[in-house]
Amino acid sequence: MLMPAILEALQRLVGTGNLLTKAEEKLVYECDGLTMFKAIPEVVVFPTSTSQVAEVVRLADRQQIPFVARGGGTGLSGGALAVDGGMMIALTKLNRILDIDLDNQRAVVQPGVVNLWITQAVSAQGYYYAPDPSSQQACTIGGNVAENSGGPHTLKYGVTTNHVLGLEVVLPDGRIIETGGPAEDYPGYDLTGILVGSEGTLGIVTKVIVRLMRKTEAVKTLMAVFESMDDASHAVSDVIGQGIVPAAIEMMDQLALEAVEAYIHAGYPTDAGGVLLIELDGLRDGMDEIATQIIDIAHQHNAREVRVARDDRERELLWLGRKRAFGAMGRISPSYYVQDGVIPRTRLPEVLRHIRDISERYAIRIANVFHAGDGNLHPLLLYDERDPDQRQRVLKASAEILRVCVEVGGSLSGEHGIGIEKRDDMPLVFTEQDITVMQNVRAVFNPQNLCNPGKVFPTPGRCVELGPPITDQVIGGVRIERF
């Protein structure tokens, strides 16, 4: 437990109303969007400025107290859990858009700004912020930077790192640094690139310079309906193989379609084996010809129907269904566990067959909703978290899915991060020497390992295999549930 003197010092630093110490208040912060893992911090601190963040971190450094930054809590890898107790530094009150420079297509925002707020702030002027995680109505920019978040439009526009020009960061000893800046490029090491995607283990981001983009002249959204996921998968590879780069290619299987349609009523067919949601954007001239090419390719792969959204309302409804797909699972299951593996898109049919086999062997229903264009899979394993046996089967099935992804030349994560969830799977992809080099980089920024400890890297002495269930384990004075 933190001594009363520490709590009093924190109260003086951040002011009245910006500290949570009661057990019932802290329960809200025991997990992120991945509810399988839980750990309660000893205190939750709400700084309202960069200087306050720095002072809190300096106090933690002096007293050797572990700390973790947290944004909107929408993460899906346990990356914002206080696994060693200590302080949780909640950044939700650093939520201002500080500057908008449309002439240079830049904005400066604090980490607690919700992703969608940026687009809303500049939409009337014809601009938008491209990275669009499905949780963009709730997720915050600080978390997007930490996890290098993607979204449906990653295929054409890339992930968060492609749209971040500079950062202000509080280092784990309380020093404040700036990396990058409003210009396109700077000499020296790319510290911005190192920090984006470092999952909060190298420091706390307190300011972000993001790139804004002009809205395109035209947008066209198509829904291609297939009897099988194999046919839909082959169509994806063929579209890309023909040199067509849509803004997005999303895929949903029948189980996902049933849940989404019951929730959103967007017109998705519930009897189809799979659906592709394909979006084109750019110049109006030539777009109809590209759409015709895609329709022809879809029919070559046995599409029974290809529907073109008639207007913005229909287009937005189709996308609402896709972006609310995770939440829609509540219609058909008490709980779900989402994975985030990446594979070469040419291996989609093979890997989806493996996932079906894993589903059958573990008697776990799996719905597939994912970014097909860049091979970023999101299998949703449906279960009841109140049943320990189902929890165990889900975690074992999830581990097998990750192994399949790696075996076909893929990776452990496309956008959700490693966090606590996949840290012991890192040896599937990296050698011991690889991991040591990454840990050495962390040690340069975070030598005491107080900043978001227990994340990304394997725990010494633990193997990659899943062990027996461990419930209500106490680590650093806090409860953490995991298997």
C-alpha positions in Angstrom: 0.0 0.0 0.0 1.1 3.5 -0.7 1.9 5.5 2.5 -0.5 8.3 3.4 2.4 10.8 2.9 2.5 9.7 -0.8 -1.2 10.2 -1.3 -1.1 13.6 0.4 1.8 14.6 -1.9 -0.2 13.5 -5.0 -3.2 15.4 -3.8 -1.1 18.6 -3.5 0.2 18.0 -7.0 -3.0 17.5 -8.9 -5.6 19.2 -6.6 -8.9 18.3 -5.1 -11.1 15.9 -7.1 -8.2 14.5 -9.1 -7.3 11.5 -7.0 -9.2 8.2 -6.5 -8.3 6.0 -3.6 -11.5 4.1 -2.6 -11.8 0.5 -3.7 -15.2 0.9 -5.3 -13.9 3.9 -7.4 -10.8 2.1 -8.6 -12.8 -0.9 -9.8 -13.5 1.0 -13.0 -9.8 0.9 -13.8 -9.1 -2.8 -13.1 -9.1 -3.7 -16.8 -9.2 -2.3 -20.3 -11.4 -3.7 -23.1 -9.8 -7.1 -22.6 -11.7 -8.2 -19.4 -9.9 -11.5 -19.1 -7.1 -9.8 -17.1 -7.6 -7.6 -14.1 -5.5 -5.7 -11.6 -6.5 -2.8 -9.4 -4.1 0.2 -9.0 -3.4 1.6 -5.5 -4.3 5.1 -6.6 -5.7 6.7 -9.8 -4.3 10.2 -10.5 -5.9 12.7 -13.0 -3.3 15.3 -14.0 -4.6 18.3 -16.0 -1.3 19.5 -17.5 2.0 18.2 -18.8 3.8 19.8 -15.8 1.5 17.8 -13.4 2.2 14.6 -15.3 5.9 15.3 -14.9 5.6 16.0 -11.2 3.7 12.9 -10.6 6.2 10.8 -12.5 9.1 12.4 -10.6 7.4 11.5 -7.3 7.0 7.9 -8.6 10.6 7.8 -9.7 11.9 9.1 -6.3 9.8 6.7 -4.3 10.3 3.7 -6.8 6.5 3.4 -7.4 5.4 1.7 -10.6 3.0 3.6 -12.7 1.0 3.2 -15.9 -0.7 5.7 -18.1 -4.4 5.1 -19.2 -6.6 6.8 -21.7 -10.1 5.7 -22.8 -9.6 2.2 -21.6 -10.6 0.7 -24.9 -7.3 -1.3 -25.3 -7.6 -5.0 -26.1 -4.3 -6.5 -24.8 -4.2 -5.6 -21.1 -1.7 -2.8 -21.9 -3.0 -0.3 -19.4 -3.3 -2.7 -16.4 -1.5 -1.8 -13.1 -0.1 -5.3 -12.8 2.5 -4.2 -10.1 0.1 -2.0 -8.3 1.3 1.6 -7.8 -0.2 4.6 -9.6 -2.4 4.7 -12.6 -2.1 8.1 -14.4 -5.4 8.7 -16.2 -5.0 11.2 -19.0 -8.6 11.8 -19.8 -8.5 15.4 -18.5 -5.7 16.3 -20.9 -8.4 16.4 -23.6 -8.0 19.6 -25.6 -7.3 20.2 -29.3 -4.5 22.8 -28.8 -4.1 24.0 -32.4 -5.4 23.4 -35.9 -3.3 24.5 -38.9 -5.3 23.7 -42.0 -2.9 25.5 -44.3 -0.2 23.0 -43.3 -2.6 20.2 -42.6 -1.6 19.8 -39.0 -3.2 19.6 -35.6 -1.8 19.6 -32.1 -3.8 17.6 -29.6 -3.5 16.3 -26.0 -3.5 12.5 -25.4 -7.0 12.4 -23.9 -8.6 13.7 -27.1 -11.0 11.1 -28.5 -10.0 10.0 -32.0 -13.2 11.1 -33.7 -13.1 14.6 -32.2 -10.3 15.5 -34.5 -12.3 14.8 -37.6 -15.3 16.4 -36.2 -13.3 19.6 -35.5 -12.1 19.9 -39.1 -14.8 18.2 -41.2 -16.7 21.3 -42.1 -13.5 22.7 -43.7 -13.1 19.6 -45.8 -10.4 17.8 -43.7 -10.3 14.6 -41.6 -7.9 12.5 -39.4 -7.3 9.2 -41.3 -6.6 6.6 -38.6 -10.0 5.2 -37.7 -10.1 2.4 -35.1 -13.5 0.8 -34.8 -13.6 2.3 -31.3 -12.9 5.8 -32.6 -15.9 7.2 -30.8 -14.3 6.3 -27.4 -10.6 5.6 -27.9 -8.1 8.4 -27.2 -5.1 9.6 -29.2 -2.6 8.8 -26.5 -3.7 5.2 -26.5 -3.7 5.2 -30.4 -0.1 6.3 -30.3 0.9 3.8 -27.6 -0.5 0.9 -29.6 0.1 2.2 -33.1 -3.6 1.7 -33.8 -5.0 1.0 -37.2 -8.5 0.6 -38.4 -10.5 -0.3 -41.6 -8.7 2.3 -43.8 -5.2 1.1 -42.9 -5.0 -0.7 -46.3 -4.6 2.6 -48.1 -3.7 5.2 -45.5 -1.5 3.2 -43.0 -1.6 3.1 -39.2 -1.1 5.8 -36.5 2.6 6.1 -37.0 2.0 7.3 -40.6 0.0 10.3 -39.3 2.1 11.4 -36.3 4.7 14.0 -36.9 5.9 14.8 -33.4 5.4 14.1 -29.7 5.8 15.7 -26.3 6.7 13.0 -23.8 7.3 12.8 -20.1 10.1 10.3 -19.6 10.0 7.8 -16.7 12.3 10.1 -14.6 10.0 13.1 -15.1 12.0 14.9 -17.8 10.0 16.3 -20.7 11.2 15.9 -24.3 9.9 16.7 -27.7 10.5 14.5 -30.7 9.8 15.3 -34.4 7.7 18.4 -35.1 5.5 20.0 -37.7 7.9 19.6 -40.5 8.0 16.5 -42.7 11.4 15.2 -41.5 14.1 15.9 -39.0 17.7 14.8 -38.8 18.9 12.4 -36.1 17.3 9.2 -34.8 13.6 8.8 -35.4 12.6 8.9 -31.7 8.9 9.5 -32.7 9.0 6.2 -34.6 10.4 4.4 -31.5 7.8 5.9 -29.2 4.8 5.2 -31.4 3.8 1.6 -30.7 6.0 1.2 -27.6 2.9 0.5 -25.6 3.6 3.1 -22.9 6.8 1.4 -21.7 9.1 4.3 -22.7 7.3 7.3 -21.4 3.9 9.1 -21.2 2.8 11.1 -24.3 1.3 14.4 -23.3 1.1 16.1 -26.7 0.8 14.8 -30.3 1.2 16.6 -33.6 -1.0 14.8 -36.1 -1.3 15.0 -39.9 -4.7 16.1 -41.3 -5.9 15.0 -44.7 -8.2 16.6 -47.3 -11.5 14.8 -47.9 -11.5 13.0 -51.2 -13.6 14.1 -54.1 -15.7 10.9 -54.2 -16.4 7.8 -52.1 -18.0 4.6 -53.2 -18.8 1.6 -51.0 -19.6 -1.9 -52.2 -20.9 -4.9 -50.4 -20.1 -8.3 -52.0 -22.0 -11.3 -50.8 -20.4 -14.8 -51.0 -21.6 -18.3 -50.1 -18.2 -19.1 -48.6 -15.4 -17.4 -46.8 -13.0 -19.2 -49.2 -14.5 -17.4 -52.2 -14.5 -14.1 -50.4 -10.8 -14.6 -49.5 -9.8 -15.4 -53.0 -11.6 -12.3 -54.2 -9.6 -10.1 -51.8 -6.3 -11.4 -53.1 -7.4 -11.0 -56.7 -8.5 -7.4 -56.2 -5.1 -6.5 -54.8 -3.4 -8.6 -57.4 -5.0 -6.6 -60.1 -3.3 -3.5 -58.8 -6.4 -2.0 -57.2 -5.9 -0.5 -53.8 -9.2 0.3 -52.2 -9.4 2.5 -49.1 -10.7 -0.5 -47.2 -11.6 -4.2 -47.6 -13.4 -5.6 -44.6 -14.7 -9.1 -44.2 -17.4 -10.7 -41.9 -18.5 -14.3 -41.7 -22.0 -15.6 -41.2 -21.9 -15.6 -37.4 -20.7 -12.0 -37.3 -23.4 -11.0 -39.9 -26.1 -12.5 -37.7 -25.1 -10.5 -34.7 -24.5 -7.2 -36.6 -27.8 -7.3 -38.5 -29.8 -8.0 -35.4 -28.2 -5.0 -33.8 -27.8 -2.4 -36.6 -30.3 -3.5 -39.3 -28.0 -2.3 -42.0 -29.2 -4.8 -44.6 -26.5 -7.4 -44.2 -27.5 -10.9 -45.4 -27.6 -13.3 -42.5 -27.6 -16.4 -44.7 -24.3 -15.6 -46.5 -21.1 -17.4 -45.8 -19.2 -14.2 -45.9 -19.4 -10.5 -46.9 -16.8 -8.1 -48.2 -17.2 -4.4 -47.5 -15.0 -2.6 -50.0 -14.6 1.2 -50.1 -13.1 3.2 -52.9 -12.1 6.9 -52.5 -10.3 9.5 -54.6 -11.1 11.3 -57.9 -14.6 10.8 -59.2 -13.3 10.3 -62.8 -12.5 6.6 -63.3 -14.1 5.4 -60.0 -17.0 3.8 -61.7 -14.6 1.8 -63.9 -12.7 0.6 -60.9 -15.9 -0.4 -59.2 -16.9 -2.4 -62.2 -13.5 -4.2 -62.1 -14.1 -5.1 -58.5 -17.7 -6.3 -59.3 -16.3 -8.5 -62.1 -13.6 -10.0 -59.8 -16.2 -10.7 -57.1 -18.5 -12.5 -59.6 -15.5 -14.5 -60.9 -15.2 -15.8 -57.3 -18.9 -16.8 -57.1 -20.3 -13.7 -55.5 -24.1 -14.1 -55.5 -24.6 -10.3 -55.2 -22.6 -7.1 -55.2 -24.5 -4.1 -53.9 -23.3 -0.5 -54.3 -24.4 1.9 -51.6 -26.9 4.2 -53.1 -26.2 7.3 -51.0 -24.2 8.5 -48.0 -26.9 7.2 -45.6 -26.7 3.7 -46.9 -22.9 3.8 -46.9 -22.7 5.1 -43.3 -25.1 2.4 -42.2 -23.0 -0.4 -43.7 -19.9 1.0 -42.0 -21.8 1.4 -38.7 -22.5 -2.3 -38.9 -18.8 -3.0 -39.3 -17.6 -0.7 -36.7 -20.1 -1.8 -34.1 -19.5 -5.5 -34.8 -17.6 -6.2 -31.6 -20.4 -4.7 -29.5 -23.0 -6.6 -31.5 -21.6 -9.9 -30.1 -23.6 -9.2 -27.0 -26.6 -10.2 -29.0 -25.4 -13.8 -29.3 -22.9 -14.4 -26.5 -22.4 -13.2 -22.9 -18.7 -12.6 -23.5 -16.1 -12.6 -26.2 -12.3 -12.7 -26.5 -10.8 -11.0 -29.5 -7.6 -11.9 -31.2 -5.4 -9.7 -33.4 -3.1 -11.8 -35.5 -1.7 -10.8 -38.9 -1.1 -13.0 -41.9 -0.2 -12.6 -45.6 -3.6 -12.1 -47.3 -2.8 -14.9 -49.8 -3.1 -17.3 -46.8 -6.5 -16.1 -45.8 -8.4 -19.2 -47.0 -6.0 -21.6 -45.3 -6.0 -19.7 -42.0 -9.7 -19.3 -41.9 -10.0 -23.1 -42.3 -7.6 -23.6 -39.4 -9.8 -21.3 -37.3 -12.9 -23.3 -38.1 -11.1 -26.5 -37.1 -9.9 -24.8 -33.8 -13.5 -23.7 -33.2 -14.8 -27.3 -33.6 -12.0 -28.9 -31.5 -12.5 -26.6 -28.5 -16.3 -26.3 -28.9 -16.0 -22.6 -29.0 -18.0 -20.5 -31.5 -15.7 -18.1 -33.4 -17.0 -15.1 -35.4 -14.6 -13.5 -37.8 -14.6 -9.7 -38.4 -11.4 -8.3 -39.8 -9.3 -6.1 -42.1 -9.0 -8.5 -45.0 -7.1 -6.1 -47.2 -4.0 -6.1 -45.0 -4.5 -9.6 -43.5 -5.2 -8.3 -39.9 -7.5 -10.9 -38.4 -9.9 -10.4 -35.5 -11.4 -13.8 -34.6 -14.0 -13.2 -31.8 -14.1 -16.3 -29.5 -17.6 -16.4 -27.9 -18.0 -17.8 -24.4 -19.4 -17.2 -20.9 -16.7 -15.7 -18.7 -18.5 -17.1 -15.6 -17.6 -20.6 -16.7 -13.9 -21.4 -15.8 -13.8 -24.3 -18.3 -14.9 -22.1 -21.2 -12.3 -19.5 -20.2 -9.6 -22.1 -20.3 -10.7 -23.4 -23.7 -10.9 -19.9 -25.1 -7.4 -19.1 -24.1 -6.0 -22.3 -25.5 -7.9 -21.9 -28.8 -6.7 -18.3 -28.9 -3.1 -19.4 -28.5 -3.5 -21.9 -31.3 -4.8 -19.2 -33.6 -1.8 -17.0 -32.9 0.6 -20.0 -33.6 -1.1 -20.5 -37.0 -0.7 -16.9 -37.9 3.0 -17.0 -37.1 3.5 -20.4 -38.9 2.1 -18.9 -42.2 4.5 -16.0 -42.1 2.4 -13.6 -40.0 2.7 -11.8 -36.7 1.2 -11.6 -33.2 -0.6 -8.2 -33.5 -1.7 -5.7 -36.1 -3.0 -3.0 -33.9 -4.0 -4.2 -30.5 -0.5 -4.5 -29.1 1.2 -7.2 -27.0 0.5 -5.8 -23.5 0.1 -8.5 -20.9 -1.9 -10.8 -23.2 0.8 -11.9 -25.7 4.0 -11.1 -23.8 4.8 -14.8 -23.4 4.1 -15.4 -27.1 6.9 -13.1 -28.2 9.4 -15.9 -28.6 7.2 -17.3 -31.4 8.3 -14.4 -33.5 11.6 -13.1 -32.0 14.8 -14.8 -31.0 16.3 -14.3 -27.5 18.8 -11.8 -29.0 15.9 -9.9 -30.7 14.1 -9.5 -27.4 17.3 -8.5 -25.6 17.9 -5.7 -28.0 14.4 -4.4 -27.5 14.7 -4.6 -23.8 18.0 -2.7 -24.0 16.1 0.1 -25.9 13.5 0.1 -23.1 16.3 0.4 -20.5 17.6 3.6 -22.1 14.3 5.3 -21.6 13.0 3.3 -18.6 16.0 2.0 -16.6 14.1 1.3 -13.4 11.2 -0.4 -15.3 8.7 1.6 -13.3 6.8 2.8 -16.4 4.2 0.3 -17.4 6.1 -2.7 -16.0 5.1 -6.3 -17.0 4.1 -5.5 -20.5 5.4 -6.6 -24.0 8.3 -8.9 -23.0 8.1 -12.4 -21.6 8.3 -13.0 -17.9 11.6 -14.6 -17.0 11.4 -18.3 -16.4 7.9 -18.7 -18.1 7.4 -20.8 -21.2 5.2 -19.9 -24.1 2.7 -22.8 -23.3 -0.4 -21.9 -21.5 -0.3 -23.0 -17.9 -3.1 -24.0 -15.5 -5.6 -21.4 -14.5 -4.4 -18.9 -11.8 -7.1 -16.9 -10.2 -6.9 -14.1 -7.7 -3.1 -14.1 -7.7 -1.6 -11.2 -5.7 1.2 -9.4 -7.5 2.6 -6.3 -5.8 -0.3 -6.1 -3.5 -3.0 -6.2 -6.2 -5.2 -8.9 -7.5 -4.6 -10.1 -11.1 -6.7 -12.7 -12.8 -5.1 -14.6 -15.6 -4.4 -18.0 -17.0 
